[in-house]
Each structure stands twice: as structure tokens, then as C-alpha cells.
């Protein structure tokens, strides 16, 4: 007997439309997390790389800035400039060392996350007008430096630069000013804390438009991403600033759209009330000023505040 009955084939069950639509945002979010994890340093560091950074790039004559090279712990050559105070000139290594043996203060400038040292001529001119010798170095991977930037490498490089000035050039730490703008404020704060811990307290730490931590700054711009879990380079300034026992000046624009004014206040609140020598910490508000339009000329509000501070801490 032949059975001609056939069992009907059930069509495949279709996934409810709402489930597919619900999964799509999740997939997109996960892709964004992966991209952030992989490319995060490209989002943090925006170097301007050139074959050579020339004095003319900053509007200087060749005699106004002297090329200085510091060798990092891993052998990377860190190129920078020395700009003598006032109308002085410097054309060779002998004059460089001679200038540094004067009684003038010496500032190391740590830049923000973009450009190179040739774009910071205004701060070099300001310190020069205030009779301060200036050293400025590009981070690895910036300007004419090789390598790739990262927090650990940049912080190690900052300590190598400090040793070059204080050990090789024998500049007393009490003559040294550490300056940092934006991301460079994270570098400067870490270096100042390291120097203070090591018993090499600098004359001062000067910060411009910097953050409590890079995590806080990233969280402000990307509140929908778990940056606290993902960021490799954290520049946690607020964790180390309590160790900074030198005089502190922080200048910040109230309309800063990159590093919110509140993050600067948050960092300042964590700093000691006064230096070990009794100088109260100072926070200067720059009304209606953003992140990239700060006037750093000698007679601006910024310039006057810096001048007054340097006079206050002068021995």
C-alpha cells in the first residue's frame, strides 16, 4: 500500500521586525566602541610633521632660536628650540650653555595636542619679554621628531628633557618653570609632581586651559561612550597635583569649548592651597575667552597676570 500523504514543510520562522531594528543600534554602538579602542590615539594626537622646523616657521631669525636635541631613554632624538630672554641671541652650543648659567629663570614649554613648536611663537615671545629663557620641544611624532606619541612615552621624554636642563646644563631646579597648555598641562603637571617628589621642586608650575584628566575631557565630549574603560592615555592630573608643592598659576577661558572651564577649576581645587614656600595658588579667569583665541601678548590680561605671578615668586 502506497502512502501518498506528504508532511507539509513549515516555512522558516521570521524574526520579528522589532528585534532586527533593536539590534541595529547595538551593532552600530559596538562598532563605534571598537573603532574608539583601535584609533583612540589618532583622535588624541594631531601632529604636524615636517622634515625640519625652521626658525622662520615661528617668525624668528636664525640667531633668535638655537636648535637643541635631547636623546630620549629609548634613543629617540627630541628636537626643540632654546629662545633666550630679551633681545639676546644664541648661535651655538657654547652660547646656549653660557646663557643657561645666568640667574634668569628658565621655562620648559609643553604644547597642546596639535601643530609643532613653530606654531607657539607667541608664548616664546611673551616669556622672552618677561626676561625668562625658554625651552620648547616637540613631542615624539610631532614636527621633525620621529616616533609615535603616547602618554608613557611623552612623560618619559619630559623627564629626559628635565634631566638635560638640570643635570647636563646644571640649571638649579629653583630656577625652572614648567609650563603646559591644554594636553601639555597634563604633561607639565606630571613632570612637576615627579620633580617635587624627587626633591627638585621647580620655581613654578604654570598651566593654561588644561583638564583634571583626559578621561574627564573625553567624557565631556563623548558622554555616550565608556571612555573611562577604553582610554589608554589618561593624563590623570588631578591624581598627582596634590604632590605639586611649588607655586601654581592656572589661566583658563570661561568660554573654553575644548577643555571646559569647570575641568580647569576641578584640577585647581585638588592642588595644595599654597606652595611649600607659602605662595597661594592662583587661578585666573579669562572672561569670554575660548580655547584657541587666548591673547598671549605682553600687555594682555594673560600677559599681565603671568608677569605679576613671576614677580611674586622671584627670589
C-alpha positions as CSV (number, residue, x, y, z in Angstrom):
1,X,0.0,0.0,0.0
2,X,1.4,3.3,-1.1
3,X,1.0,6.3,1.2
4,X,0.7,9.4,-1.0
5,X,0.3,11.7,2.1
6,X,3.1,14.2,2.5
7,X,4.0,16.2,5.6
8,X,3.8,19.9,4.9
9,X,7.1,21.8,5.2
10,X,6.8,24.6,7.7
11,X,8.2,27.9,6.5
12,X,11.2,29.2,8.5
13,X,10.2,31.4,11.3
14,X,10.9,35.0,10.6
15,X,12.5,37.1,13.2
16,X,10.1,39.8,14.4
17,X,10.8,43.1,12.8
18,X,11.2,44.9,16.1
19,X,14.0,42.6,17.1
20,X,16.1,43.3,14.0
21,X,15.5,47.0,14.4
22,X,16.5,46.8,18.0
23,X,19.8,45.0,17.2
24,X,20.9,47.5,14.6
25,X,21.7,50.4,17.1
26,X,23.5,47.9,19.3
27,X,25.7,46.7,16.4
28,X,26.5,50.3,15.4
29,X,27.4,51.2,19.0
30,X,29.7,48.1,19.3
31,X,31.4,49.1,16.0
32,X,32.0,52.6,17.4
33,X,33.5,51.1,20.6
34,X,35.9,49.0,18.6
35,X,36.9,52.0,16.4
36,X,37.5,54.1,19.5
37,X,39.6,51.4,21.1
38,X,41.7,50.9,17.9
39,X,42.0,54.5,16.7
40,X,41.9,56.5,20.0
41,X,45.4,57.8,19.8
42,X,44.7,59.2,16.3
43,X,41.8,61.1,18.0
44,X,44.0,62.5,20.8
45,X,47.2,63.4,19.0
46,X,47.2,65.6,15.9
47,X,50.8,66.1,15.0
48,X,52.0,68.4,12.2
49,X,55.0,66.6,10.8
50,X,57.6,68.3,8.7
51,X,61.1,67.5,7.5
52,X,62.6,70.3,9.6
53,X,61.1,73.1,11.9
54,X,63.0,76.2,10.9
55,X,63.2,79.5,12.9
56,X,61.3,81.3,10.2
57,X,58.4,79.0,10.8
58,X,57.9,80.9,14.1
59,X,58.8,84.2,12.6
60,X,62.3,84.2,14.2
61,X,65.7,85.0,12.8
62,X,68.3,82.2,13.0
63,X,70.1,83.9,15.8
64,X,66.9,84.2,17.9
65,X,66.4,80.4,18.5
66,X,69.0,77.7,18.9
67,X,68.3,74.1,17.9
68,X,68.6,71.8,20.9
69,X,68.4,68.0,20.7
70,X,67.7,65.7,23.7
71,X,68.1,61.9,23.4
72,X,65.1,60.1,25.0
73,X,65.6,56.9,27.0
74,X,64.8,54.7,24.0
75,X,67.2,56.6,21.8
76,X,64.7,58.8,20.0
77,X,66.0,62.3,19.2
78,X,63.8,65.0,20.6
79,X,64.3,68.3,18.7
80,X,63.5,71.6,20.2
81,X,64.4,75.3,20.5
82,X,66.1,77.5,23.0
83,X,64.9,81.1,22.9
84,X,66.9,83.5,25.1
85,X,65.2,86.2,27.1
86,X,65.1,89.8,25.8
87,X,67.0,90.7,22.7
88,X,69.8,88.3,23.3
89,X,71.0,85.9,20.5
90,X,72.2,82.4,20.6
91,X,74.1,80.8,17.7
92,X,75.9,77.8,19.1
93,X,76.1,75.3,21.9
94,X,78.6,77.3,23.8
95,X,76.4,80.4,23.9
96,X,73.4,78.1,24.9
97,X,75.3,76.8,27.9
98,X,76.5,80.2,28.8
99,X,73.0,81.7,28.7
100,X,71.7,78.9,31.0
101,X,74.4,79.8,33.6
102,X,72.8,83.2,34.2
103,X,70.5,83.9,37.1
104,X,67.4,84.2,34.8
105,X,64.6,81.7,35.2
106,X,64.2,79.0,32.5
107,X,60.8,77.7,31.4
108,X,60.1,74.4,29.6
109,X,57.1,74.7,27.4
110,X,54.8,71.7,26.8
111,X,52.5,72.2,23.9
112,X,48.9,71.2,23.2
113,X,48.0,68.2,21.0
114,X,48.3,69.8,17.6
115,X,50.8,71.6,15.4
116,X,54.5,71.9,16.3
117,X,56.9,74.3,18.1
118,X,56.9,76.7,15.2
119,X,53.3,77.5,16.0
120,X,54.0,78.6,19.6
121,X,55.9,81.8,18.8
122,X,53.6,83.9,20.9
123,X,54.3,82.1,24.2
124,X,58.1,82.2,23.4
125,X,57.9,85.9,22.8
126,X,55.9,86.5,25.9
127,X,58.4,84.7,28.2
128,X,61.2,86.5,26.5
129,X,59.6,89.9,27.1
130,X,59.3,88.8,30.8
131,X,63.1,88.1,30.9
132,X,62.6,84.3,31.0
133,X,64.7,81.9,28.9
134,X,62.5,79.4,27.1
135,X,63.0,75.8,26.0
136,X,60.3,74.2,23.8
137,X,60.4,70.6,22.5
138,X,58.1,68.8,20.2
139,X,56.6,65.5,21.3
140,X,57.8,62.4,19.5
141,X,55.9,62.1,16.2
142,X,55.5,65.9,16.1
143,X,57.4,68.4,14.0
144,X,60.7,66.9,12.9
145,X,60.7,64.2,15.6
146,X,60.3,60.5,14.8
147,X,58.3,58.0,16.7
148,X,54.7,57.7,17.9
149,X,53.2,59.7,20.7
150,X,51.7,58.0,23.8
151,X,51.3,59.1,27.4
152,X,54.0,56.8,28.7
153,X,56.5,57.9,26.0
154,X,55.7,61.6,26.3
155,X,56.0,61.6,30.1
156,X,59.4,59.7,29.9
157,X,60.5,62.2,27.3
158,X,59.6,65.1,29.6
159,X,61.8,63.7,32.4
160,X,64.6,63.3,29.9
161,X,64.3,67.0,29.0
162,X,64.2,67.9,32.7
163,X,67.4,65.9,33.2
164,X,69.1,67.6,30.3
165,X,68.5,71.0,31.8
166,X,69.1,70.3,35.5
167,X,71.8,67.7,35.2
168,X,73.7,68.3,31.9
169,X,73.3,72.1,31.8
170,X,73.3,72.3,35.6
171,X,70.4,74.7,36.0
172,X,69.1,74.7,39.5
173,X,65.5,73.4,39.9
174,X,64.5,76.5,41.8
175,X,65.2,78.5,38.5
176,X,62.9,76.2,36.5
177,X,59.4,77.0,35.5
178,X,57.2,74.2,34.0
179,X,54.5,75.4,31.6
180,X,51.8,73.4,29.9
181,X,48.9,74.3,27.6
182,X,45.9,72.0,27.1
183,X,47.2,68.5,26.7
184,X,50.6,69.9,27.7
185,X,49.2,70.8,31.0
186,X,48.8,67.1,31.7
187,X,52.5,66.6,30.8
188,X,53.6,69.6,32.9
189,X,51.6,68.6,35.9
190,X,53.0,65.1,35.9
191,X,56.6,66.4,35.5
192,X,56.1,69.0,38.3
193,X,54.8,66.2,40.6
194,X,57.7,64.0,39.7
195,X,60.2,66.8,40.4
196,X,58.6,67.7,43.7
197,X,58.6,64.0,44.8
198,X,62.3,63.8,43.9
199,X,63.2,66.8,46.0
200,X,63.8,69.0,42.9
201,X,61.0,71.5,43.4
202,X,60.8,73.9,40.5
203,X,60.2,77.6,40.8
204,X,56.6,77.3,39.5
205,X,54.1,75.4,37.5
206,X,52.1,77.5,35.0
207,X,49.0,75.9,33.4
208,X,46.8,77.1,30.6
209,X,43.4,75.8,29.7
210,X,44.1,72.3,30.9
211,X,42.0,69.5,32.3
212,X,41.5,67.5,35.5
213,X,42.2,64.4,33.4
214,X,42.0,63.4,29.8
215,X,39.3,60.9,30.8
216,X,37.1,63.8,32.1
217,X,37.7,65.8,29.0
218,X,36.8,62.9,26.7
219,X,33.8,62.1,28.8
220,X,32.6,65.7,28.3
221,X,32.8,65.4,24.5
222,X,31.6,61.8,24.3
223,X,29.2,61.2,27.2
224,X,27.6,58.3,25.4
225,X,30.8,56.3,25.2
226,X,32.5,54.4,28.2
227,X,35.8,56.3,27.8
228,X,36.8,55.5,31.4
229,X,37.1,51.9,30.4
230,X,38.6,52.4,27.0
231,X,41.2,55.2,27.2
232,X,44.8,54.1,27.2
233,X,46.3,57.5,27.7
234,X,44.6,59.1,30.7
235,X,46.8,62.0,31.8
236,X,45.2,62.0,35.3
237,X,46.5,65.4,36.5
238,X,44.1,65.6,39.4
239,X,45.6,62.4,40.9
240,X,49.1,63.9,41.1
241,X,48.6,67.6,41.5
242,X,48.3,67.3,45.4
243,X,52.0,66.5,45.3
244,X,52.9,69.7,43.5
245,X,54.3,71.9,46.3
246,X,55.7,74.7,44.1
247,X,53.8,77.9,43.3
248,X,50.9,77.3,40.9
249,X,49.3,79.6,38.3
250,X,46.3,78.4,36.2
251,X,44.8,80.5,33.5
252,X,41.6,79.4,31.8
253,X,39.0,81.0,29.5
254,X,35.4,80.9,30.7
255,X,34.1,80.1,27.2
256,X,36.5,77.2,26.5
257,X,34.8,74.8,24.1
258,X,37.6,72.2,24.1
259,X,38.6,71.9,27.7
260,X,35.6,73.1,29.8
261,X,36.3,75.8,32.3
262,X,34.9,73.6,35.0
263,X,37.5,70.9,34.4
264,X,40.2,73.5,35.0
265,X,38.5,74.5,38.2
266,X,38.3,70.9,39.2
267,X,42.0,70.4,38.8
268,X,42.8,73.6,40.6
269,X,40.7,72.6,43.6
270,X,42.8,69.4,44.0
271,X,46.1,71.4,44.2
272,X,47.5,72.4,47.6
273,X,46.3,75.8,48.9
274,X,49.9,77.2,48.9
275,X,53.4,76.2,47.9
276,X,55.9,74.9,50.4
277,X,57.3,78.5,50.5
278,X,53.9,79.9,51.3
279,X,52.8,81.3,47.9
280,X,49.0,80.9,47.5
281,X,47.9,79.0,44.4
282,X,46.3,81.3,41.8
283,X,43.5,80.8,39.2
284,X,42.9,83.5,36.6
285,X,39.6,83.5,34.8
286,X,39.8,84.9,31.2
287,X,36.2,86.1,30.6
288,X,34.5,85.1,27.3
289,X,37.7,83.6,26.1
290,X,37.7,80.2,24.3
291,X,40.4,77.5,23.9
292,X,42.2,78.8,20.8
293,X,41.8,82.5,21.0
294,X,43.8,83.4,24.1
295,X,45.8,86.6,23.6
296,X,49.3,85.8,25.0
297,X,50.8,89.2,24.2
298,X,52.8,91.0,26.9
299,X,50.1,93.6,27.8
300,X,47.0,91.4,27.6
301,X,45.2,90.2,30.7
302,X,47.0,86.9,30.3
303,X,50.4,88.6,30.0
304,X,49.9,90.9,32.9
305,X,48.7,88.0,35.1
306,X,51.8,86.0,34.2
307,X,54.1,89.0,34.8
308,X,52.6,89.6,38.2
309,X,52.9,86.0,39.2
310,X,56.6,85.8,38.1
311,X,57.4,88.9,40.1
312,X,55.7,87.4,43.2
313,X,57.7,84.2,43.0
314,X,61.0,86.0,42.2
315,X,63.6,85.3,44.9
